[in-house]
Amino acid sequence: MDEDCTVYRTLDVIAKKWSLLVILSLHKGGGSNRYSQIKRDLKGITGKMLSARLKELEAEGVIRKSKDSLRGEVVCSYALTPGGDDLVEVIMGIKEWGLRWRGGSEKCGKTLCRYCR
């Protein structure tokens, strides 16, 4: 496949382990979350891996990082961009495909279960 192919370039962003789950975590958080909340949502991800995915998704314009000062402490949060919001629809399409063709888990018995909202 040619590296200039749209599918190839898109998969280069979203097919990396944890990328879609980071996006889904931000979606579940109302579109934004702090690093610590994303880490709690994604059981099994290392801090190093989460930091790498957040940087990659930010560089691709899927999420944006903001810094706030609270009582002298800098707090970083991450939010979905409009492109990230569009990817949530793709994730829901993947879930629907999985439910139809791969069988669902008890947690994912509904298309919009509480784990994906």
N, C-alpha and C positions, 0 to 999 in steps of 0.2 A: 504494500500500500504506500502511496506517495505521502511524504511528510507534509505536503501542502494541502492534503485532503482535509476537508472540514471535520469529518468524523474522526480522523486520526488526531487532529489538533484538539478537538473537544475531549476525546477520551484521555489524552495526555494530561488534562486537568482533572477530570472527575473519576477516572478509573483507579487512581491510587488509593491504597487501603486507607480507610478512615475519612476520605474527603467527603463523600456523600453523607456520612454519619455526622460529621461536623456541621454541615449545612442543615441537616435535619434537627440537630440540637439547637441551633440558632433559631430555626423556625418554631420549635416547641417553646422556646423562651420568648415568644412574641416578636421575633425578628432580631433580638439581640440578647447577648449573655456575656457574663464575665468569664475569664479563663477558667477559674475554679469551678464554675457551674458546668461548663462544657466538659471538663475533666471528670466530674462526678457522673455526668450523663453517659460518658463513653468508658464503661468499665473495661479495663485491660489496656487502654492506650497509655503509653509512657508520656511523661512531660516533654521529653525531647521530640517525640513524634508529633504530639499535638502542636508544639511550637512550630515545627517544620510545616505542618499542614496549614496552620493559620497564616503563616508567611506566604506560602504558595498561593493560597486562595485570595489573599489580599493583593498579591502581585498580579493575579489574573483578573482582578476587578469583581470577584464574586462576593467578597466581604470587605468591610472597612473597619479599621481600628480607630478607636477614640480613647483619649486619655483625659481623666478628670482628677482633680486634687480634692481629696477628702481629709480634712484635719491633718494636712501636711503629708499625706500619703497619696502617691500616684496610683490610680486605679484604671486599668485598661479594660475596655469592653469591646466586643466585636458585634457587628450588625450585618445583616444581609443587604446587599445592594439590589437594585431592581433585577439585575441579571441573576443574582442568588435567589431571589423570589421566584423567578422563572424556573430555576433548576428544581425547586421544591415540587413543581408540577411534574417534572420529569421523574423525580423520585416516586411520586404517587403513581405514575404510570408503570414504573418498574415493579412497584408493590402489587398493583393490579395484575400484571403479567405473572408475577410469582404466585399469587393466590390462585390464578386460573391454571397455570401449567406446572407449578412446582409443589403445590399444596401449601397451605398456610399453617402457621403454628397457632396454638391456642391464643397467644397474645395478639396475633394478627388476624383473627377471624373476621374482622370487619375492615372494609377498605380504609376508613379513617378512624382507626382505633386510638385510644388515648396515648399510645406510645409514639404515634406519628403526628399528632396535632401540635 
